[in-house]
Amino acid sequence: MPQLDTSTWFITVLSTTITLFMLMQLKISLLNFPQTPSIKSIKLMKINNHWETKWTKIYSPLSLPLQ
């Protein structure tokens, strides 16, 4: 049974790693990012909930009168 020749594995793994690194760098470099990010106002992001306009009271079971 012949031995498996592993002499080319190092260069194969190295070249694959370099190629993947270069492809990922190219992919990331082609992404478009905003040049000047703007700060959003918190007042504009306020959402009106339907329960904010209602008056509710939560009774604790311990504060209820004994029956």
Secondary structure, DSSP 4 states (H G I P E B T S, - for coil): -PPP--TTHHHHHHHHHHHHHHHHHHHHHT----SS--PPPTTTT----TTTSS------TTTSPP-
